[in-house]
């Protein structure tokens, strides 16, 4: 019953959150495309070629690669998401954020936090990295560290965004989110 109530409250909270937060944090799950429906081994569906191909910067823009990473990560294909991340700009804070996200979901909390910290050093206003790091802290039982990240999100203008609301709910309920 508690889980049901927490879920209902979370859904109410997110119904009013903006569709996109700062630092590329989209609040809605990505829609499955042929990348997750048909492609294997970290390949990405190339519309022009009509098939799954190894991703690189010549056949996809950074934004297309980022969306593929996000879709694969949300689908639970963390290693495939990492295959795509490898060909992207390793100094991009969004890339660093998703390295952290995939490692956290794979159970590598320490490595995930290293990537989240690098993302935040690159862009202190990356509230998505702060939210994901905070959610990792919640999972680890480090609530005070999660609250510190939540406060930073609010201080950086992120109040009411998906990043802030999801971390707030994670702190309150102990439930974390996957996108």
C-alpha positions as CSV (number, residue, x, y, z in Angstrom):
1,X,0.0,0.0,0.0
2,X,2.9,2.4,0.9
3,X,4.5,1.7,-2.5
4,X,1.2,2.4,-4.3
5,X,0.7,5.7,-2.4
6,X,4.3,6.8,-3.0
7,X,3.9,6.0,-6.7
8,X,0.7,8.0,-6.9
9,X,2.3,11.0,-5.2
10,X,5.3,10.8,-7.5
11,X,3.1,10.7,-10.6
12,X,1.2,13.8,-9.3
13,X,4.5,15.6,-8.7
14,X,5.9,14.7,-12.2
15,X,2.7,15.7,-14.0
16,X,3.6,19.3,-13.3
17,X,7.3,19.0,-13.9
18,X,8.7,20.6,-17.1
19,X,9.3,18.3,-20.1
20,X,13.0,19.1,-20.2
21,X,15.2,20.2,-17.4
22,X,18.6,22.0,-17.4
23,X,21.6,19.9,-18.7
24,X,19.4,17.8,-21.0
25,X,17.4,16.1,-18.4
26,X,14.2,15.0,-20.2
27,X,11.5,14.1,-17.8
28,X,9.7,11.5,-19.9
29,X,11.0,8.1,-20.9
30,X,12.4,7.9,-24.4
31,X,10.2,6.2,-26.9
32,X,11.6,2.9,-28.2
33,X,13.0,3.1,-31.7
34,X,14.7,0.6,-33.9
35,X,17.9,1.1,-31.9
36,X,16.4,-0.7,-28.9
37,X,13.9,-2.9,-30.9
38,X,16.3,-4.2,-33.6
39,X,19.9,-3.4,-32.9
40,X,22.4,-5.5,-30.9
41,X,26.0,-5.0,-29.6
42,X,25.8,-1.2,-29.1
43,X,24.8,-0.5,-32.6
44,X,22.4,2.3,-33.5
45,X,19.8,2.3,-36.2
46,X,20.8,4.5,-39.1
47,X,17.6,5.7,-40.9
48,X,19.5,6.6,-44.1
49,X,21.2,3.2,-44.3
50,X,18.1,1.3,-43.2
51,X,20.1,-0.9,-40.8
52,X,21.9,-1.0,-37.5
53,X,25.4,0.3,-37.6
54,X,28.4,0.9,-35.3
55,X,27.9,4.5,-34.1
56,X,30.5,7.1,-34.9
57,X,30.6,10.9,-35.4
58,X,30.5,10.6,-39.1
59,X,27.1,9.0,-39.4
60,X,25.4,10.5,-36.3
61,X,25.4,13.9,-34.6
62,X,26.2,14.2,-30.9
63,X,22.6,14.8,-30.2
64,X,21.5,11.6,-32.1
65,X,24.2,9.7,-30.2
66,X,23.0,11.2,-26.9
67,X,19.4,10.2,-27.6
68,X,20.6,6.6,-28.5
69,X,22.5,6.4,-25.2
70,X,19.5,7.7,-23.3
71,X,17.2,5.2,-25.0
72,X,19.5,2.2,-24.5
73,X,20.1,3.2,-20.8
74,X,16.4,3.5,-20.1
75,X,15.8,0.1,-21.7
76,X,18.4,-1.4,-19.3
77,X,21.0,-2.0,-22.1
78,X,23.7,-0.4,-20.0
79,X,26.7,-2.0,-21.8
80,X,25.3,-1.1,-25.2
81,X,24.8,2.5,-24.0
82,X,28.4,2.5,-22.9
83,X,29.5,1.3,-26.4
84,X,27.8,4.4,-27.8
85,X,29.3,6.6,-25.1
86,X,32.8,5.5,-26.0
87,X,32.5,7.3,-29.4
88,X,31.2,10.5,-27.9
89,X,33.0,13.6,-26.6
90,X,34.4,12.5,-23.2
91,X,34.5,16.0,-21.9
92,X,30.8,16.6,-22.4
93,X,29.0,16.8,-19.1
94,X,26.0,14.9,-20.5
95,X,28.3,12.0,-21.6
96,X,29.9,12.0,-18.2
97,X,26.5,12.0,-16.6
98,X,25.4,8.9,-18.5
99,X,28.7,7.1,-17.8
100,X,27.8,7.6,-14.2
101,X,24.2,6.6,-14.7
102,X,25.1,3.3,-16.5
103,X,27.7,2.4,-13.9
104,X,25.3,3.2,-11.0
105,X,22.7,0.9,-12.6
106,X,25.3,-1.8,-13.0
107,X,26.1,-1.7,-9.3
108,X,29.3,0.3,-9.5
109,X,28.4,3.2,-7.2
110,X,32.0,4.4,-6.6
111,X,32.8,4.5,-10.3
112,X,29.4,6.2,-11.0
113,X,30.1,8.9,-8.4
114,X,33.5,9.5,-10.0
115,X,31.7,10.2,-13.4
116,X,29.0,12.3,-11.7
117,X,31.6,14.4,-10.0
118,X,33.5,15.0,-13.2
119,X,30.2,16.0,-14.9
120,X,29.5,18.5,-12.1
121,X,33.1,19.8,-12.2
122,X,32.6,20.4,-16.0
123,X,29.2,22.0,-15.5
124,X,28.3,22.8,-11.9
125,X,24.7,23.5,-13.1
126,X,24.2,20.0,-14.4
127,X,21.3,19.3,-12.2
128,X,20.6,15.9,-13.9
129,X,24.0,14.6,-12.7
130,X,23.3,16.0,-9.2
131,X,19.9,14.2,-9.2
132,X,21.3,10.9,-10.3
133,X,24.2,11.1,-7.9
134,X,21.7,12.0,-5.1
135,X,19.5,9.0,-6.1
136,X,22.6,6.8,-5.8
137,X,23.2,8.2,-2.4
138,X,19.6,7.3,-1.4
139,X,20.2,3.8,-2.6
140,X,23.4,3.6,-0.5
141,X,21.6,5.0,2.6
142,X,23.6,8.2,2.5
143,X,20.6,10.5,2.8
144,X,22.5,13.5,4.1
145,X,24.7,13.5,0.9
146,X,21.5,13.2,-1.2
147,X,20.0,16.2,0.6
148,X,23.1,18.2,-0.1
149,X,22.7,17.5,-3.9
150,X,19.0,18.3,-3.6
151,X,19.8,21.7,-2.1
152,X,22.4,22.3,-4.8
153,X,19.8,21.6,-7.5
154,X,17.4,24.1,-5.9
155,X,20.2,26.7,-5.4
156,X,21.0,26.4,-9.1
157,X,17.5,27.2,-10.2
158,X,16.3,23.6,-10.6
159,X,13.3,23.8,-8.2
160,X,10.3,22.1,-9.8
161,X,12.3,20.3,-12.5
162,X,12.2,16.6,-13.0
163,X,15.8,16.4,-11.5
164,X,14.7,18.2,-8.3
165,X,11.3,16.5,-7.9
166,X,12.7,13.0,-8.5
167,X,15.5,13.4,-6.0
168,X,13.1,14.9,-3.5
169,X,10.7,11.9,-3.9
170,X,13.7,9.5,-3.7
171,X,14.8,11.1,-0.4
172,X,11.2,11.0,0.9
173,X,10.3,7.4,-0.2
174,X,13.6,5.6,-0.9
175,X,12.4,4.9,-4.5
176,X,14.7,6.0,-7.3
177,X,14.0,6.6,-11.0
178,X,15.5,5.2,-14.2
179,X,15.5,8.1,-16.6
